[in-house]
């Protein structure tokens, strides 16, 4: 497995003390100043560097109150390192390497942190595709036949012509499962396009049990330029970048879905720099 060089210098230049993390966190959370989460008052007494008391209602809160970091015992500096590591790995993160690089003592905590960030990646990507959406499926985790599993893939072209994907594990070989995938990833009234006739039913006949509020089309073309999109090409890219097919021991179904979230998030930002992703994830975790 390829090892990715992590540009720790960039992170350390910006964040090497807890204070720097607090200040940045505070800016992302409140912009210019404190806002009481209970009454909205902007005046406060500082109890400590990260603890505040509202001058109006007396409510005491910490910097992380009301954010996804609220119940975490991990210091912010380590969270920052964790997020930075994950967005800097061009391929999918290996849990053991991650734990070592971020220096988290327990592997359970390391996995929790990794999974939390993967969930955030999934949530950031939750907006459904619309318009012409191309769908297909392929096998992932193919070390042995027994371990391999099919994943659905939805592909769409943005206005700027960039290609975006969503993936979901196939849980059953039936129309209801395909229906769930379509409803989860694609908004109603869209046109669902597939080159595989058998994606929708059998022998060219559309299965009437598919969700009704979509148009279905069998075609190998998508987008305004009618450019042929080949699932295999995307799959090869994902494999080359090690976004897929990296083994992490036995993957439970839940972990595999998270794993696909990371894969799609990174694919959809393949031209973005790590700092853009770092800020996006941090902001989401502070505001949600
Ligand atoms: Zn208050």
py3Dmol code that shows the C-alpha trace and the ligand (Angstrom):
import py3Dmol

protein = """\
ATOM      1  CA  UNK A   1       0.000   0.000   0.000  1.00  0.00           C
ATOM      2  CA  UNK A   2       1.221   3.446  -0.972  1.00  0.00           C
ATOM      3  CA  UNK A   3       2.004   5.843   1.832  1.00  0.00           C
ATOM      4  CA  UNK A   4       0.970   9.426   1.427  1.00  0.00           C
ATOM      5  CA  UNK A   5       3.193  12.278   2.454  1.00  0.00           C
ATOM      6  CA  UNK A   6       1.287  14.401   4.902  1.00  0.00           C
ATOM      7  CA  UNK A   7       2.142  18.081   4.780  1.00  0.00           C
ATOM      8  CA  UNK A   8       2.265  18.555   8.549  1.00  0.00           C
ATOM      9  CA  UNK A   9       4.213  21.824   8.218  1.00  0.00           C
ATOM     10  CA  UNK A  10       1.220  23.680   6.820  1.00  0.00           C
ATOM     11  CA  UNK A  11      -0.909  22.581   9.755  1.00  0.00           C
ATOM     12  CA  UNK A  12       1.742  23.252  12.385  1.00  0.00           C
ATOM     13  CA  UNK A  13       2.371  26.741  10.994  1.00  0.00           C
ATOM     14  CA  UNK A  14      -1.257  27.619  11.663  1.00  0.00           C
ATOM     15  CA  UNK A  15      -2.004  25.448  14.686  1.00  0.00           C
ATOM     16  CA  UNK A  16       0.676  24.371  17.095  1.00  0.00           C
ATOM     17  CA  UNK A  17      -0.890  25.438  20.392  1.00  0.00           C
ATOM     18  CA  UNK A  18      -4.286  24.884  22.000  1.00  0.00           C
ATOM     19  CA  UNK A  19      -4.761  28.652  22.079  1.00  0.00           C
ATOM     20  CA  UNK A  20      -4.453  28.903  18.290  1.00  0.00           C
ATOM     21  CA  UNK A  21      -7.072  26.163  17.927  1.00  0.00           C
ATOM     22  CA  UNK A  22      -9.433  27.868  20.399  1.00  0.00           C
ATOM     23  CA  UNK A  23      -9.128  31.208  18.588  1.00  0.00           C
ATOM     24  CA  UNK A  24      -9.817  29.683  15.206  1.00  0.00           C
ATOM     25  CA  UNK A  25     -12.650  27.574  16.579  1.00  0.00           C
ATOM     26  CA  UNK A  26     -14.170  30.655  18.167  1.00  0.00           C
ATOM     27  CA  UNK A  27     -13.983  32.608  14.894  1.00  0.00           C
ATOM     28  CA  UNK A  28     -15.721  29.819  13.000  1.00  0.00           C
ATOM     29  CA  UNK A  29     -18.362  29.453  15.692  1.00  0.00           C
ATOM     30  CA  UNK A  30     -19.266  33.037  16.442  1.00  0.00           C
ATOM     31  CA  UNK A  31     -17.621  35.125  13.760  1.00  0.00           C
ATOM     32  CA  UNK A  32     -16.908  38.354  15.549  1.00  0.00           C
ATOM     33  CA  UNK A  33     -17.861  37.546  19.104  1.00  0.00           C
ATOM     34  CA  UNK A  34     -19.630  35.466  21.721  1.00  0.00           C
ATOM     35  CA  UNK A  35     -23.315  34.639  21.303  1.00  0.00           C
ATOM     36  CA  UNK A  36     -25.132  32.947  24.189  1.00  0.00           C
ATOM     37  CA  UNK A  37     -26.673  29.717  22.911  1.00  0.00           C
ATOM     38  CA  UNK A  38     -29.585  30.112  25.325  1.00  0.00           C
ATOM     39  CA  UNK A  39     -30.640  33.771  25.031  1.00  0.00           C
ATOM     40  CA  UNK A  40     -28.577  35.187  22.172  1.00  0.00           C
ATOM     41  CA  UNK A  41     -26.927  37.833  24.353  1.00  0.00           C
ATOM     42  CA  UNK A  42     -23.489  38.889  23.129  1.00  0.00           C
ATOM     43  CA  UNK A  43     -22.020  39.968  26.469  1.00  0.00           C
ATOM     44  CA  UNK A  44     -20.192  37.550  28.696  1.00  0.00           C
ATOM     45  CA  UNK A  45     -17.715  36.992  31.469  1.00  0.00           C
ATOM     46  CA  UNK A  46     -14.749  34.735  30.781  1.00  0.00           C
ATOM     47  CA  UNK A  47     -14.481  31.989  33.359  1.00  0.00           C
ATOM     48  CA  UNK A  48     -11.521  30.437  31.608  1.00  0.00           C
ATOM     49  CA  UNK A  49     -10.023  30.466  28.149  1.00  0.00           C
ATOM     50  CA  UNK A  50     -12.779  28.213  26.879  1.00  0.00           C
ATOM     51  CA  UNK A  51     -15.520  28.759  29.445  1.00  0.00           C
ATOM     52  CA  UNK A  52     -17.995  31.621  29.276  1.00  0.00           C
ATOM     53  CA  UNK A  53     -20.830  32.961  31.378  1.00  0.00           C
ATOM     54  CA  UNK A  54     -23.624  34.956  29.758  1.00  0.00           C
ATOM     55  CA  UNK A  55     -24.078  38.412  31.350  1.00  0.00           C
ATOM     56  CA  UNK A  56     -27.795  38.311  30.695  1.00  0.00           C
ATOM     57  CA  UNK A  57     -29.015  34.839  31.676  1.00  0.00           C
ATOM     58  CA  UNK A  58     -25.987  33.480  33.513  1.00  0.00           C
ATOM     59  CA  UNK A  59     -25.796  30.378  31.326  1.00  0.00           C
ATOM     60  CA  UNK A  60     -22.352  28.833  31.387  1.00  0.00           C
ATOM     61  CA  UNK A  61     -21.043  27.264  28.240  1.00  0.00           C
ATOM     62  CA  UNK A  62     -17.761  26.153  26.815  1.00  0.00           C
ATOM     63  CA  UNK A  63     -16.394  26.697  23.365  1.00  0.00           C
ATOM     64  CA  UNK A  64     -17.530  23.266  22.255  1.00  0.00           C
ATOM     65  CA  UNK A  65     -21.067  23.460  23.694  1.00  0.00           C
ATOM     66  CA  UNK A  66     -23.595  22.815  20.946  1.00  0.00           C
ATOM     67  CA  UNK A  67     -20.999  21.495  18.491  1.00  0.00           C
ATOM     68  CA  UNK A  68     -20.061  17.957  17.487  1.00  0.00           C
ATOM     69  CA  UNK A  69     -17.024  18.246  19.780  1.00  0.00           C
ATOM     70  CA  UNK A  70     -19.194  18.740  22.870  1.00  0.00           C
ATOM     71  CA  UNK A  71     -18.711  15.375  24.540  1.00  0.00           C
ATOM     72  CA  UNK A  72     -15.257  14.609  23.255  1.00  0.00           C
ATOM     73  CA  UNK A  73     -12.313  14.235  25.618  1.00  0.00           C
ATOM     74  CA  UNK A  74      -9.852  14.577  22.791  1.00  0.00           C
ATOM     75  CA  UNK A  75      -8.049  17.959  22.833  1.00  0.00           C
ATOM     76  CA  UNK A  76      -8.886  20.269  19.922  1.00  0.00           C
ATOM     77  CA  UNK A  77      -5.293  20.197  18.725  1.00  0.00           C
ATOM     78  CA  UNK A  78      -5.640  16.472  18.188  1.00  0.00           C
ATOM     79  CA  UNK A  79      -8.971  16.849  16.415  1.00  0.00           C
ATOM     80  CA  UNK A  80      -7.315  19.354  14.106  1.00  0.00           C
ATOM     81  CA  UNK A  81      -4.506  16.884  13.433  1.00  0.00           C
ATOM     82  CA  UNK A  82      -7.045  14.119  12.814  1.00  0.00           C
ATOM     83  CA  UNK A  83      -9.052  16.119  10.294  1.00  0.00           C
ATOM     84  CA  UNK A  84      -5.894  17.339   8.601  1.00  0.00           C
ATOM     85  CA  UNK A  85      -4.540  13.815   8.262  1.00  0.00           C
ATOM     86  CA  UNK A  86      -7.774  12.498   6.783  1.00  0.00           C
ATOM     87  CA  UNK A  87      -8.156  15.249   4.185  1.00  0.00           C
ATOM     88  CA  UNK A  88      -4.462  15.085   3.278  1.00  0.00           C
ATOM     89  CA  UNK A  89      -4.544  11.361   2.484  1.00  0.00           C
ATOM     90  CA  UNK A  90      -5.413  11.201  -1.171  1.00  0.00           C
ATOM     91  CA  UNK A  91      -6.511   7.623  -0.736  1.00  0.00           C
ATOM     92  CA  UNK A  92      -8.818   6.118   1.849  1.00  0.00           C
ATOM     93  CA  UNK A  93      -7.491   6.308   5.387  1.00  0.00           C
ATOM     94  CA  UNK A  94      -6.118   3.179   6.983  1.00  0.00           C
ATOM     95  CA  UNK A  95      -7.288   3.078  10.607  1.00  0.00           C
ATOM     96  CA  UNK A  96      -3.968   1.819  12.014  1.00  0.00           C
ATOM     97  CA  UNK A  97      -1.880   4.373  10.125  1.00  0.00           C
ATOM     98  CA  UNK A  98      -4.311   7.054  11.220  1.00  0.00           C
ATOM     99  CA  UNK A  99      -3.986   6.154  14.889  1.00  0.00           C
ATOM    100  CA  UNK A 100      -0.196   6.261  14.681  1.00  0.00           C
ATOM    101  CA  UNK A 101      -0.031   9.520  12.748  1.00  0.00           C
ATOM    102  CA  UNK A 102      -2.459  11.385  14.986  1.00  0.00           C
ATOM    103  CA  UNK A 103      -1.038   9.765  18.099  1.00  0.00           C
ATOM    104  CA  UNK A 104      -4.254   8.594  19.708  1.00  0.00           C
ATOM    105  CA  UNK A 105      -3.650   6.090  22.512  1.00  0.00           C
ATOM    106  CA  UNK A 106      -6.616   3.789  22.195  1.00  0.00           C
ATOM    107  CA  UNK A 107      -7.547   2.249  18.874  1.00  0.00           C
ATOM    108  CA  UNK A 108     -11.187   2.413  19.821  1.00  0.00           C
ATOM    109  CA  UNK A 109     -10.988   6.188  20.220  1.00  0.00           C
ATOM    110  CA  UNK A 110      -9.055   6.455  16.972  1.00  0.00           C
ATOM    111  CA  UNK A 111     -11.713   4.492  15.122  1.00  0.00           C
ATOM    112  CA  UNK A 112     -14.484   6.584  16.695  1.00  0.00           C
ATOM    113  CA  UNK A 113     -12.791   9.789  15.575  1.00  0.00           C
ATOM    114  CA  UNK A 114     -12.208   8.438  12.076  1.00  0.00           C
ATOM    115  CA  UNK A 115     -15.799   7.246  11.800  1.00  0.00           C
ATOM    116  CA  UNK A 116     -17.171  10.523  13.079  1.00  0.00           C
ATOM    117  CA  UNK A 117     -15.268  12.430  10.414  1.00  0.00           C
ATOM    118  CA  UNK A 118     -16.390   9.935   7.756  1.00  0.00           C
ATOM    119  CA  UNK A 119     -19.990  10.455   8.876  1.00  0.00           C
ATOM    120  CA  UNK A 120     -19.509  14.194   8.537  1.00  0.00           C
ATOM    121  CA  UNK A 121     -18.200  13.669   5.001  1.00  0.00           C
ATOM    122  CA  UNK A 122     -21.370  11.704   4.254  1.00  0.00           C
ATOM    123  CA  UNK A 123     -23.574  14.395   5.748  1.00  0.00           C
ATOM    124  CA  UNK A 124     -21.874  17.164   3.794  1.00  0.00           C
ATOM    125  CA  UNK A 125     -22.561  15.150   0.640  1.00  0.00           C
ATOM    126  CA  UNK A 126     -26.168  14.344   1.500  1.00  0.00           C
ATOM    127  CA  UNK A 127     -27.778  16.710  -1.001  1.00  0.00           C
ATOM    128  CA  UNK A 128     -29.437  14.598  -3.663  1.00  0.00           C
ATOM    129  CA  UNK A 129     -28.465  14.686  -7.322  1.00  0.00           C
ATOM    130  CA  UNK A 130     -30.994  15.950  -9.803  1.00  0.00           C
ATOM    131  CA  UNK A 131     -31.439  16.295 -13.538  1.00  0.00           C
ATOM    132  CA  UNK A 132     -29.905  13.477 -15.539  1.00  0.00           C
ATOM    133  CA  UNK A 133     -28.338  10.994 -13.157  1.00  0.00           C
ATOM    134  CA  UNK A 134     -26.478   7.976 -14.444  1.00  0.00           C
ATOM    135  CA  UNK A 135     -26.650   4.841 -12.288  1.00  0.00           C
ATOM    136  CA  UNK A 136     -24.711   1.601 -12.243  1.00  0.00           C
ATOM    137  CA  UNK A 137     -23.170  -0.889  -9.845  1.00  0.00           C
ATOM    138  CA  UNK A 138     -19.837  -2.628  -9.372  1.00  0.00           C
ATOM    139  CA  UNK A 139     -18.053  -4.897  -6.912  1.00  0.00           C
ATOM    140  CA  UNK A 140     -16.019  -3.495  -4.043  1.00  0.00           C
ATOM    141  CA  UNK A 141     -13.813  -5.098  -1.402  1.00  0.00           C
ATOM    142  CA  UNK A 142     -12.768  -7.890  -3.700  1.00  0.00           C
ATOM    143  CA  UNK A 143      -9.953  -9.594  -1.859  1.00  0.00           C
ATOM    144  CA  UNK A 144     -11.869 -12.816  -2.023  1.00  0.00           C
ATOM    145  CA  UNK A 145     -15.109 -13.589  -3.769  1.00  0.00           C
ATOM    146  CA  UNK A 146     -16.792 -14.059  -0.422  1.00  0.00           C
ATOM    147  CA  UNK A 147     -15.890 -10.604   0.828  1.00  0.00           C
ATOM    148  CA  UNK A 148     -16.853  -8.724  -2.283  1.00  0.00           C
ATOM    149  CA  UNK A 149     -20.009  -6.787  -2.271  1.00  0.00           C
ATOM    150  CA  UNK A 150     -21.785  -4.741  -4.881  1.00  0.00           C
ATOM    151  CA  UNK A 151     -22.070  -1.014  -4.536  1.00  0.00           C
ATOM    152  CA  UNK A 152     -24.462   1.174  -6.466  1.00  0.00           C
ATOM    153  CA  UNK A 153     -23.036   4.294  -7.967  1.00  0.00           C
ATOM    154  CA  UNK A 154     -24.866   7.449  -9.071  1.00  0.00           C
ATOM    155  CA  UNK A 155     -23.027   9.900 -11.287  1.00  0.00           C
ATOM    156  CA  UNK A 156     -23.929  13.377 -12.363  1.00  0.00           C
ATOM    157  CA  UNK A 157     -22.345  16.311 -14.098  1.00  0.00           C
ATOM    158  CA  UNK A 158     -22.381  19.673 -12.403  1.00  0.00           C
ATOM    159  CA  UNK A 159     -22.913  22.907 -14.295  1.00  0.00           C
ATOM    160  CA  UNK A 160     -19.155  23.395 -14.472  1.00  0.00           C
ATOM    161  CA  UNK A 161     -18.981  19.974 -16.151  1.00  0.00           C
ATOM    162  CA  UNK A 162     -17.296  18.299 -13.174  1.00  0.00           C
ATOM    163  CA  UNK A 163     -18.307  14.783 -12.379  1.00  0.00           C
ATOM    164  CA  UNK A 164     -19.704  13.885  -8.958  1.00  0.00           C
ATOM    165  CA  UNK A 165     -20.559  10.504  -7.516  1.00  0.00           C
ATOM    166  CA  UNK A 166     -22.559   8.910  -4.722  1.00  0.00           C
ATOM    167  CA  UNK A 167     -22.315   5.309  -3.664  1.00  0.00           C
ATOM    168  CA  UNK A 168     -24.366   2.946  -1.542  1.00  0.00           C
ATOM    169  CA  UNK A 169     -23.879  -0.704  -0.715  1.00  0.00           C
ATOM    170  CA  UNK A 170     -26.239  -3.154  -2.289  1.00  0.00           C
ATOM    171  CA  UNK A 171     -27.979  -4.907   0.574  1.00  0.00           C
ATOM    172  CA  UNK A 172     -30.265  -7.182  -1.345  1.00  0.00           C
ATOM    173  CA  UNK A 173     -30.827  -8.265  -4.890  1.00  0.00           C
ATOM    174  CA  UNK A 174     -34.258  -6.846  -5.389  1.00  0.00           C
ATOM    175  CA  UNK A 175     -36.152  -3.865  -6.736  1.00  0.00           C
ATOM    176  CA  UNK A 176     -36.877  -2.440  -3.288  1.00  0.00           C
ATOM    177  CA  UNK A 177     -33.135  -2.141  -2.648  1.00  0.00           C
ATOM    178  CA  UNK A 178     -32.557  -0.362  -5.965  1.00  0.00           C
ATOM    179  CA  UNK A 179     -35.533   1.859  -5.118  1.00  0.00           C
ATOM    180  CA  UNK A 180     -34.009   2.849  -1.782  1.00  0.00           C
ATOM    181  CA  UNK A 181     -30.752   3.734  -3.482  1.00  0.00           C
ATOM    182  CA  UNK A 182     -32.551   5.900  -6.052  1.00  0.00           C
ATOM    183  CA  UNK A 183     -34.632   7.659  -3.394  1.00  0.00           C
ATOM    184  CA  UNK A 184     -31.621   8.244  -1.125  1.00  0.00           C
ATOM    185  CA  UNK A 185     -29.364   9.681  -3.798  1.00  0.00           C
ATOM    186  CA  UNK A 186     -31.576  11.253  -6.444  1.00  0.00           C
ATOM    187  CA  UNK A 187     -34.317  13.838  -6.086  1.00  0.00           C
ATOM    188  CA  UNK A 188     -37.763  13.168  -7.477  1.00  0.00           C
ATOM    189  CA  UNK A 189     -38.661  14.213 -11.027  1.00  0.00           C
ATOM    190  CA  UNK A 190     -35.086  13.463 -12.128  1.00  0.00           C
ATOM    191  CA  UNK A 191     -34.186  11.223 -15.028  1.00  0.00           C
ATOM    192  CA  UNK A 192     -32.433   8.054 -13.971  1.00  0.00           C
ATOM    193  CA  UNK A 193     -30.217   6.752 -16.759  1.00  0.00           C
ATOM    194  CA  UNK A 194     -28.503   3.384 -16.916  1.00  0.00           C
ATOM    195  CA  UNK A 195     -26.691   1.519 -19.640  1.00  0.00           C
ATOM    196  CA  UNK A 196     -27.638  -1.738 -17.984  1.00  0.00           C
ATOM    197  CA  UNK A 197     -31.135  -2.774 -18.879  1.00  0.00           C
ATOM    198  CA  UNK A 198     -31.159  -5.206 -15.993  1.00  0.00           C
ATOM    199  CA  UNK A 199     -30.657  -2.363 -13.540  1.00  0.00           C
ATOM    200  CA  UNK A 200     -34.350  -1.630 -13.673  1.00  0.00           C
ATOM    201  CA  UNK A 201     -35.839  -5.033 -14.132  1.00  0.00           C
ATOM    202  CA  UNK A 202     -35.407  -7.895 -16.481  1.00  0.00           C
ATOM    203  CA  UNK A 203     -35.268  -8.341 -20.225  1.00  0.00           C
ATOM    204  CA  UNK A 204     -35.811  -4.688 -20.963  1.00  0.00           C
ATOM    205  CA  UNK A 205     -39.071  -4.455 -19.081  1.00  0.00           C
ATOM    206  CA  UNK A 206     -39.047  -1.692 -16.449  1.00  0.00           C
ATOM    207  CA  UNK A 207     -40.024  -3.002 -13.087  1.00  0.00           C
ATOM    208  CA  UNK A 208     -43.228  -1.276 -12.043  1.00  0.00           C
ATOM    209  CA  UNK A 209     -42.212  -1.455  -8.383  1.00  0.00           C
ATOM    210  CA  UNK A 210     -39.439   1.126  -8.915  1.00  0.00           C
ATOM    211  CA  UNK A 211     -40.165   4.505  -7.248  1.00  0.00           C
ATOM    212  CA  UNK A 212     -42.762   6.261  -9.383  1.00  0.00           C
ATOM    213  CA  UNK A 213     -41.660   9.874  -9.282  1.00  0.00           C
ATOM    214  CA  UNK A 214     -38.724   9.415 -11.625  1.00  0.00           C
ATOM    215  CA  UNK A 215     -38.224   9.034 -15.341  1.00  0.00           C
ATOM    216  CA  UNK A 216     -36.213   5.955 -16.314  1.00  0.00           C
ATOM    217  CA  UNK A 217     -34.072   5.668 -19.372  1.00  0.00           C
ATOM    218  CA  UNK A 218     -31.725   3.056 -20.775  1.00  0.00           C
ATOM    219  CA  UNK A 219     -28.784   4.808 -22.375  1.00  0.00           C
ATOM    220  CA  UNK A 220     -25.018   5.021 -22.151  1.00  0.00           C
ATOM    221  CA  UNK A 221     -25.034   8.775 -22.562  1.00  0.00           C
ATOM    222  CA  UNK A 222     -25.401  11.507 -19.993  1.00  0.00           C
ATOM    223  CA  UNK A 223     -25.077  15.259 -19.767  1.00  0.00           C
ATOM    224  CA  UNK A 224     -25.367  18.121 -22.196  1.00  0.00           C
ATOM    225  CA  UNK A 225     -22.344  17.053 -24.211  1.00  0.00           C
ATOM    226  CA  UNK A 226     -23.588  13.490 -24.396  1.00  0.00           C
ATOM    227  CA  UNK A 227     -20.154  12.334 -23.395  1.00  0.00           C
ATOM    228  CA  UNK A 228     -19.944   8.653 -22.695  1.00  0.00           C
ATOM    229  CA  UNK A 229     -19.358   7.993 -19.049  1.00  0.00           C
ATOM    230  CA  UNK A 230     -17.862   4.682 -18.236  1.00  0.00           C
ATOM    231  CA  UNK A 231     -18.273   3.331 -14.743  1.00  0.00           C
ATOM    232  CA  UNK A 232     -15.142   1.263 -15.202  1.00  0.00           C
ATOM    233  CA  UNK A 233     -13.126   4.401 -15.747  1.00  0.00           C
ATOM    234  CA  UNK A 234     -14.301   5.838 -12.427  1.00  0.00           C
ATOM    235  CA  UNK A 235     -13.723   2.522 -10.731  1.00  0.00           C
ATOM    236  CA  UNK A 236     -10.155   2.385 -12.085  1.00  0.00           C
ATOM    237  CA  UNK A 237      -9.569   5.916 -10.841  1.00  0.00           C
ATOM    238  CA  UNK A 238     -10.869   5.023  -7.371  1.00  0.00           C
ATOM    239  CA  UNK A 239      -8.642   1.968  -7.275  1.00  0.00           C
ATOM    240  CA  UNK A 240      -5.561   3.829  -8.537  1.00  0.00           C
ATOM    241  CA  UNK A 241      -6.054   6.495  -5.924  1.00  0.00           C
ATOM    242  CA  UNK A 242      -6.664   3.755  -3.353  1.00  0.00           C
ATOM    243  CA  UNK A 243      -9.974   5.274  -2.490  1.00  0.00           C
ATOM    244  CA  UNK A 244     -11.497   1.872  -2.766  1.00  0.00           C
ATOM    245  CA  UNK A 245     -10.373  -1.703  -2.238  1.00  0.00           C
ATOM    246  CA  UNK A 246      -8.111  -0.945   0.712  1.00  0.00           C
ATOM    247  CA  UNK A 247      -8.626  -3.596   3.312  1.00  0.00           C
ATOM    248  CA  UNK A 248      -9.092  -2.833   6.936  1.00  0.00           C
ATOM    249  CA  UNK A 249      -9.566  -6.278   8.319  1.00  0.00           C
ATOM    250  CA  UNK A 250     -13.164  -7.317   8.439  1.00  0.00           C
ATOM    251  CA  UNK A 251     -15.417  -4.474   7.422  1.00  0.00           C
ATOM    252  CA  UNK A 252     -18.796  -4.398   9.053  1.00  0.00           C
ATOM    253  CA  UNK A 253     -21.594  -3.145   6.865  1.00  0.00           C
ATOM    254  CA  UNK A 254     -21.830   0.124   8.773  1.00  0.00           C
ATOM    255  CA  UNK A 255     -18.122   0.749   8.436  1.00  0.00           C
ATOM    256  CA  UNK A 256     -18.265   0.007   4.766  1.00  0.00           C
ATOM    257  CA  UNK A 257     -20.977   2.627   4.210  1.00  0.00           C
ATOM    258  CA  UNK A 258     -18.791   5.130   6.037  1.00  0.00           C
ATOM    259  CA  UNK A 259     -15.897   4.047   3.947  1.00  0.00           C
ATOM    260  CA  UNK A 260     -17.886   4.786   0.808  1.00  0.00           C
ATOM    261  CA  UNK A 261     -18.766   8.210   2.253  1.00  0.00           C
ATOM    262  CA  UNK A 262     -15.067   9.015   2.516  1.00  0.00           C
ATOM    263  CA  UNK A 263     -14.481   7.704  -0.990  1.00  0.00           C
ATOM    264  CA  UNK A 264     -17.244   9.853  -2.557  1.00  0.00           C
ATOM    265  CA  UNK A 265     -16.346  12.939  -0.545  1.00  0.00           C
ATOM    266  CA  UNK A 266     -12.731  12.751  -1.718  1.00  0.00           C
ATOM    267  CA  UNK A 267     -13.596  11.897  -5.304  1.00  0.00           C
ATOM    268  CA  UNK A 268     -15.945  14.866  -5.491  1.00  0.00           C
ATOM    269  CA  UNK A 269     -13.157  17.117  -4.214  1.00  0.00           C
ATOM    270  CA  UNK A 270     -10.349  15.558  -6.204  1.00  0.00           C
ATOM    271  CA  UNK A 271      -9.192  18.969  -7.438  1.00  0.00           C
ATOM    272  CA  UNK A 272      -9.462  20.709  -4.068  1.00  0.00           C
ATOM    273  CA  UNK A 273      -6.583  21.404  -1.698  1.00  0.00           C
ATOM    274  CA  UNK A 274      -6.577  19.845   1.805  1.00  0.00           C
ATOM    275  CA  UNK A 275      -7.103  23.191   3.551  1.00  0.00           C
ATOM    276  CA  UNK A 276     -10.441  23.689   1.752  1.00  0.00           C
ATOM    277  CA  UNK A 277     -11.665  20.299   2.982  1.00  0.00           C
ATOM    278  CA  UNK A 278     -10.233  20.897   6.445  1.00  0.00           C
ATOM    279  CA  UNK A 279     -12.225  24.119   6.802  1.00  0.00           C
ATOM    280  CA  UNK A 280     -15.366  22.602   5.341  1.00  0.00           C
ATOM    281  CA  UNK A 281     -15.331  19.697   7.796  1.00  0.00           C
ATOM    282  CA  UNK A 282     -14.382  21.812  10.798  1.00  0.00           C
ATOM    283  CA  UNK A 283     -17.108  24.365  10.034  1.00  0.00           C
ATOM    284  CA  UNK A 284     -19.699  21.635   9.655  1.00  0.00           C
ATOM    285  CA  UNK A 285     -18.704  20.041  12.952  1.00  0.00           C
ATOM    286  CA  UNK A 286     -18.882  23.366  14.766  1.00  0.00           C
ATOM    287  CA  UNK A 287     -22.204  24.457  13.309  1.00  0.00           C
ATOM    288  CA  UNK A 288     -24.059  21.163  13.470  1.00  0.00           C
TER     289      UNK A 288
END
"""
ligand_1 = """\
1
ZN
Zn -27.672 34.001 27.851
"""
view = py3Dmol.view(width=600, height=400)
view.addModel(protein, "pdb")
view.setStyle({"model": 0}, {"cartoon": {"style": "trace"}})
view.addModel(ligand_1, "xyz")
view.setStyle({"model": 1}, {"stick": {}})
view.zoomTo()
view.show()
